[in-house]
Amino acid sequence: MTYKDELTRVMTDISKDPNVMFVGYNTRYGHRFNGTLNGVCEGKCLEMPVAENLIMGVAMGMSLEGCRPVVCLERMDFLWACADAIINHLDKVKQLGWPPLNVVIRTCVGGHAPLDPGCQHTGDYVKAFSDLMVAPVVAIKRGEEIDKVWKEAMRHEGPIMIVEYKSMYNEPILPTVSDKHS
């Protein structure tokens, strides 16, 4: 199993939660977030235009109505287009006395191979967003962490950002000690 296989499995699993919706572009159509949403029913995906601030605003509204949106932004660089909504609104609603907005931001640091998409698609801004936000920003550096990170994210009250790495998609996941004995 690879890092990408595990992401695909986990996305399929969390899609079974009746409150989960995947919100973004290329969620329902196109390559469906690099193929990792292929196991998710299209009805669980809200396809949006390429308008990141709008996507984040819709997700916040969905959360107020009891949904748990997973915002899918394929490149971490694109978070800057909705940084106002993330940093000044989503991340601050609890401090403003609102109920927590249970929004999961799923994003990916682009890889340089097989084709280099350029510097505007490969930025890693984990530290910047960690410094700017109260909400957790979790970078998945090892495939073995994927399941645990996503289980914790789905239990987390309030917003959380999960960052994956496209350069790791083909990396094999090493079996854990408990896997070897089961």
C-alpha positions in Angstrom: 0.0 0.0 0.0 1.2 3.5 -0.8 0.7 6.9 0.8 -1.9 7.7 -1.9 -3.7 4.3 -1.5 -4.0 5.1 2.2 -5.4 8.6 1.6 -7.9 7.1 -0.9 -9.0 4.5 1.7 -9.3 7.0 4.5 -11.3 9.5 2.3 -13.7 6.6 1.3 -14.1 5.7 5.0 -14.8 9.2 6.3 -17.2 9.8 3.4 -19.6 7.3 5.1 -20.2 9.8 7.9 -23.6 11.3 7.0 -22.4 14.8 8.0 -19.2 14.8 5.9 -19.1 16.6 2.5 -16.1 17.3 0.4 -16.1 20.9 -0.9 -13.8 22.3 -3.6 -12.9 22.0 -7.2 -12.0 18.7 -8.8 -13.8 16.9 -6.0 -16.7 15.6 -8.1 -15.3 15.9 -11.6 -11.9 15.9 -13.2 -9.2 14.0 -11.4 -11.0 14.1 -8.0 -8.1 15.5 -5.9 -5.4 13.5 -7.6 -7.6 10.3 -7.6 -7.9 10.2 -3.8 -11.7 10.8 -3.9 -12.4 8.1 -6.5 -14.0 5.9 -3.8 -16.2 8.7 -2.6 -19.8 8.9 -3.9 -20.2 11.9 -6.2 -23.2 13.0 -4.1 -20.8 13.6 -1.1 -18.8 16.1 -3.2 -19.8 19.7 -3.7 -18.0 20.8 -6.9 -17.2 24.5 -6.6 -15.7 27.1 -9.0 -12.1 28.1 -8.7 -12.8 30.7 -6.1 -11.0 29.7 -2.9 -12.5 32.4 -0.6 -16.0 31.5 -1.8 -15.2 27.8 -1.1 -14.1 28.6 2.5 -17.2 30.8 3.1 -19.6 28.0 1.8 -17.8 25.5 4.1 -18.2 27.8 7.1 -21.9 28.1 6.4 -22.3 24.4 6.0 -20.6 23.9 9.3 -23.1 26.2 11.0 -25.8 24.0 9.7 -24.3 20.8 11.3 -22.3 19.6 8.3 -18.6 18.6 8.6 -17.1 19.9 5.4 -13.7 18.8 4.2 -12.4 21.7 2.1 -10.2 20.3 -0.7 -7.6 22.7 -2.1 -5.2 20.8 -4.3 -2.2 23.0 -3.7 -1.2 24.7 -0.4 -0.2 27.8 -2.5 -4.0 28.3 -3.1 -4.6 28.8 0.6 -3.3 32.4 0.2 -6.4 33.1 -2.0 -8.6 32.4 1.0 -6.3 33.4 3.8 -8.7 36.1 5.0 -11.5 33.6 5.5 -9.2 31.1 7.2 -7.2 33.4 9.5 -9.6 36.2 10.3 -12.9 34.3 10.4 -12.7 30.5 10.5 -9.8 30.5 13.0 -11.3 33.3 15.2 -15.0 32.4 15.5 -14.6 30.7 18.9 -12.9 33.8 20.3 -15.8 35.9 19.0 -18.3 33.7 20.9 -19.6 31.7 17.9 -20.0 28.0 18.0 -17.0 26.1 16.8 -16.9 25.6 13.0 -15.9 22.0 12.4 -14.2 22.6 9.0 -11.3 20.4 7.9 -9.0 22.0 5.4 -7.3 19.4 3.2 -4.5 20.6 1.1 -1.4 19.3 -0.7 2.2 20.5 -1.2 2.7 19.8 -4.9 5.6 17.7 -6.1 8.2 18.5 -8.6 8.0 15.2 -10.6 7.1 13.8 -13.1 6.5 17.3 -14.4 7.5 20.4 -12.3 4.4 22.6 -12.1 6.5 25.6 -11.0 7.1 27.5 -7.8 3.4 28.7 -7.5 2.2 25.1 -7.1 4.8 23.6 -4.8 5.0 25.9 -1.8 5.1 24.4 1.7 3.6 27.0 4.1 2.9 24.7 7.1 5.1 26.9 9.4 3.4 30.1 8.2 -0.1 28.9 8.7 0.9 27.3 12.1 2.3 30.7 13.2 -0.9 32.6 12.0 -3.5 30.3 13.3 -4.8 29.0 16.7 -6.3 25.9 15.0 -4.0 22.9 14.5 -2.0 22.6 11.2 -0.9 19.0 10.8 1.6 17.9 8.1 1.5 14.2 7.2 5.1 13.4 6.5 4.7 9.6 6.7 2.1 7.4 5.3 1.8 5.5 8.5 0.3 8.7 10.1 -2.6 9.1 7.7 -5.2 7.0 9.4 -4.5 8.4 12.9 -4.3 12.0 11.8 -7.7 11.8 10.0 -9.4 10.0 12.9 -8.3 12.7 15.2 -9.3 15.4 12.7 -12.8 14.0 12.5 -13.2 14.1 16.3 -11.6 17.6 16.6 -14.0 20.4 17.6 -13.3 23.4 15.5 -11.2 23.9 12.4 -8.1 21.9 11.5 -5.8 22.0 8.5 -4.3 18.7 7.2 -1.4 19.0 4.7 -0.3 16.1 2.6 2.7 15.8 0.2 2.2 14.8 -3.4 5.9 13.8 -3.7 5.1 11.0 -1.2 2.0 9.6 -3.0 4.0 6.7 -4.4 5.9 6.0 -1.2 5.1 2.6 0.3 3.7 2.4 3.8 5.7 0.2 6.0 3.7 -2.3 8.1 3.6 -1.5 11.8 4.5 -4.0 14.5 0.7 -4.7 15.1 0.2 -5.3 11.4 2.9 -8.0 11.4 1.3 -9.9 14.2 -2.3 -9.7 13.1 
